[in-house]
Amino acid sequence: MATTTTTVTVHAERAEALREYRDEHELPSMDAALEQLLSDRGERSHS
C-alpha cells in the first residue's frame, strides 16, 4: 500500500499549545495530538 508523508510547520506558540494538548491527553506523539485535535474540532463544527 502506498503512503504519503505530509510535513506541517506551526508557529512556536501553537507548537507549545499542541505539546500541552499532547501531554494533557497522554498521546504518544505530536502527530497523534494533531490528529486528535483536528478530529475533535471537526466533530464540534458538525454538531
PLY file of the C-alpha trace (Angstrom):
ply
format ascii 1.0
element vertex 47
property float x
property float y
property float z
element edge 46
property int vertex1
property int vertex2
end_header
0.00 0.00 0.00
1.32 3.45 -0.90
1.81 6.02 1.83
2.03 9.79 1.76
4.08 11.89 4.16
2.99 15.44 4.91
5.08 17.91 6.89
3.27 20.59 8.88
5.00 23.71 10.15
3.40 25.61 13.02
4.21 28.83 14.86
6.21 28.29 18.06
3.30 29.33 20.32
0.94 26.92 18.58
3.54 24.16 18.82
3.73 24.73 22.58
-0.07 24.56 22.84
-0.01 21.33 20.83
2.62 19.88 23.20
0.39 20.77 26.15
-2.59 19.13 24.42
-0.48 16.01 23.75
0.59 15.82 27.39
-2.90 16.53 28.81
-4.40 13.76 26.69
-1.43 11.41 27.23
-0.92 10.97 23.48
2.23 9.26 22.20
3.35 11.89 19.69
2.80 15.32 18.20
1.30 13.58 15.15
-1.26 11.85 17.35
-2.02 15.13 19.14
-2.59 16.97 15.86
-4.77 14.16 14.52
-6.88 14.11 17.70
-7.17 17.90 17.88
-8.30 18.15 14.25
-10.75 15.31 14.78
-12.18 16.98 17.91
-12.59 20.30 16.13
-14.19 18.64 13.12
-16.73 16.88 15.31
-17.63 20.13 17.05
-18.08 22.03 13.78
-20.58 19.40 12.57
-22.62 19.43 15.80
0 1
1 2
2 3
3 4
4 5
5 6
6 7
7 8
8 9
9 10
10 11
11 12
12 13
13 14
14 15
15 16
16 17
17 18
18 19
19 20
20 21
21 22
22 23
23 24
24 25
25 26
26 27
27 28
28 29
29 30
30 31
31 32
32 33
33 34
34 35
35 36
36 37
37 38
38 39
39 40
40 41
41 42
42 43
43 44
44 45
45 46
